[in-house]
Amino acid sequence: MTHPDFTLERNPFGRLVLTTADGTQHVGVVPVRAFPVVAPNEGLSLVNTDGHEAAWVARLDALPPATRTLIEQELATREFVPQVQRLVSVSSFSTPSTWQIETDRGPTQFVLKGEEDIRRLEGRRKLMIASEEGIHFLVPDVAALDKASRKRLERFLSGQPLMHKTAFVFSSGGQ
């Protein structure tokens, strides 16, 4: 754990107040992750109300517990990325199409504008899907989805399989 060159507290109005080493106070700072999906605990900026970076945090888990908790609480109120558990149906296999899904936040539906709104993250097993309304849905591991959901997703990914198939070769032993 490292001790940052700033302090962070919540004022009586619920806003985060960052005080730098020279005593400068920034009321109403907002934490912004540099890499929210692929490295959520690495690279975080505390941005002041003018939109300028007031402090940089290299690793969230390196902060003192009280400071880390304040930042995590603030992030939780701002970040909304439901995780897809099941793809129930799609209105069409061409876009735009309406998707009915089940997420960790409950069932919902959204419009997918185009295939380019489905992005692969960290290889082939993690996906981020952007709805027409600007909400992002995370598929943390396509292998965890049921077979019907995987099949529906594959139809939108230009024929690229979501998972690699393993071929098994059997030998007759004597030849």
matplotlib code that plots the C-alpha trace (Angstrom):
import matplotlib.pyplot as plt

x = [0.0, 1.3, 0.3, -0.9, 0.2, -3.4, -6.3, -9.8, -13.0, -16.7, -18.1, -21.5, -23.2, -21.9, -19.3, -15.7, -13.1, -9.5, -6.8, -3.4, 0.0, 0.2, -3.2, -5.2, -8.8, -10.8, -14.5, -16.6, -13.9, -15.1, -13.1, -12.7, -11.2, -8.7, -9.4, -12.8, -13.3, -9.8, -8.0, -10.6, -8.1, -5.3, -5.1, -7.7, -8.0, -9.6, -11.1, -12.1, -15.3, -13.4, -12.7, -9.0, -7.1, -6.4, -4.8, -3.7, -4.0, -1.8, -3.4, -6.7, -5.7, -2.5, -4.5, -5.2, -8.5, -10.5, -9.5, -10.1, -13.6, -14.6, -13.5, -15.2, -18.5, -18.4, -17.6, -20.5, -23.0, -21.7, -21.0, -23.8, -22.7, -25.2, -23.8, -25.6, -26.6, -28.8, -29.8, -33.5, -34.3, -33.5, -36.1, -33.9, -30.5, -29.9, -29.4, -31.0, -32.6, -34.2, -32.6, -34.4, -31.8, -31.5, -28.9, -27.6, -29.9, -33.0, -34.6, -34.4, -34.5, -32.4, -31.8, -28.5, -27.7, -25.0, -22.6, -19.8, -21.5, -20.3, -16.7, -14.4, -12.3, -9.4, -9.3, -12.4, -14.3, -15.3, -17.7, -19.0, -22.3, -23.4, -27.1, -28.7, -29.4, -25.7, -25.9, -23.1, -23.8, -20.9, -20.6, -17.8, -17.3, -19.2, -18.5, -20.7, -23.7, -26.1, -25.7, -28.7, -27.4, -23.9, -25.5, -27.5, -24.4, -22.3, -24.9, -23.9, -20.1, -19.6, -19.4, -16.5, -17.0, -17.1, -15.0, -12.3, -13.3, -10.8, -10.3, -9.5, -7.4, -7.7, -5.1, -5.7, -2.5, -1.2, -0.6]
y = [0.0, 3.4, 6.7, 9.2, 12.8, 13.8, 13.2, 12.5, 13.0, 13.4, 16.8, 17.3, 17.7, 14.2, 15.5, 14.2, 16.8, 16.2, 18.1, 18.1, 18.1, 21.9, 22.4, 23.1, 21.8, 20.5, 20.1, 17.8, 15.6, 12.7, 9.4, 8.3, 4.9, 5.0, 1.3, 0.5, -2.9, -4.4, -3.0, -1.5, -1.3, 0.4, 4.0, 6.2, 10.0, 12.3, 15.0, 18.4, 20.3, 22.1, 18.7, 18.8, 16.0, 16.9, 13.6, 10.4, 6.9, 4.3, 1.3, 1.5, -1.4, 0.4, 3.2, 3.2, 1.4, 4.6, 6.4, 3.3, 2.9, 6.5, 6.1, 2.7, 4.1, 7.0, 4.7, 2.4, 5.2, 6.3, 3.0, 0.9, -2.1, -5.0, -8.4, -10.6, -14.0, -15.1, -13.9, -14.8, -13.7, -11.3, -9.8, -10.3, -11.5, -8.3, -5.0, -3.0, -5.6, -5.8, -8.1, -9.6, -10.5, -11.5, -9.7, -9.6, -6.6, -8.3, -8.8, -6.0, -5.3, -3.0, -2.2, -3.2, -0.7, -2.7, -5.6, -3.2, -2.4, -5.8, -5.6, -8.5, -7.8, -9.8, -12.4, -14.1, -14.9, -11.4, -9.1, -5.6, -4.8, -1.2, -0.5, 2.2, 4.1, 4.1, 1.5, -1.0, -4.7, -7.0, -10.7, -11.7, -15.1, -16.4, -20.0, -19.4, -18.7, -21.4, -22.9, -21.1, -17.7, -18.5, -19.5, -16.2, -14.2, -16.0, -14.9, -11.3, -11.8, -12.2, -16.0, -15.9, -18.6, -17.4, -20.2, -22.4, -25.9, -28.6, -31.5, -34.9, -37.4, -41.0, -43.5, -47.1, -47.9, -50.6, -48.8]
z = [0.0, -0.9, 0.6, -2.1, -2.1, -1.5, 0.9, 0.0, 2.1, 1.6, 2.5, 4.3, 0.8, -0.2, -2.7, -2.8, -1.7, -2.7, -0.9, -2.5, -0.7, -1.1, 0.6, -2.6, -2.2, -5.2, -4.2, -6.3, -7.9, -9.9, -10.3, -13.9, -14.8, -17.7, -18.7, -17.1, -18.7, -19.3, -16.2, -13.8, -10.9, -12.9, -13.9, -12.4, -12.6, -10.1, -12.3, -10.9, -11.8, -14.7, -16.3, -15.4, -13.7, -10.1, -9.1, -10.7, -9.1, -10.7, -8.8, -6.9, -4.7, -3.6, -1.8, 1.9, 2.6, 3.5, 0.3, -1.8, -0.3, -1.0, -4.6, -5.1, -3.6, -6.0, -9.0, -8.0, -8.3, -11.7, -13.5, -14.8, -16.9, -16.6, -17.3, -19.8, -18.5, -21.3, -24.8, -24.9, -28.4, -31.2, -33.5, -36.6, -37.6, -39.5, -37.9, -36.4, -34.2, -30.8, -28.3, -25.3, -22.6, -19.0, -17.0, -13.4, -13.0, -14.4, -17.8, -20.4, -24.1, -26.3, -30.0, -31.6, -34.4, -36.1, -35.7, -35.0, -31.7, -30.4, -29.4, -28.4, -25.2, -23.9, -26.7, -27.8, -24.6, -23.3, -25.2, -24.7, -26.5, -26.9, -27.3, -29.4, -26.2, -25.2, -22.4, -22.5, -21.7, -20.7, -21.5, -19.1, -20.6, -23.6, -22.5, -19.5, -21.7, -22.7, -26.1, -27.6, -26.5, -27.9, -31.2, -31.4, -30.7, -33.4, -36.0, -35.4, -35.4, -39.1, -38.9, -36.4, -33.8, -30.2, -28.9, -30.5, -31.2, -30.1, -32.5, -31.0, -33.0, -32.1, -33.0, -33.6, -31.7, -34.0, -37.2]

ax = plt.figure().add_subplot(projection="3d")
ax.plot(x, y, z, "-o")
ax.set_aspect("equal")
plt.show()
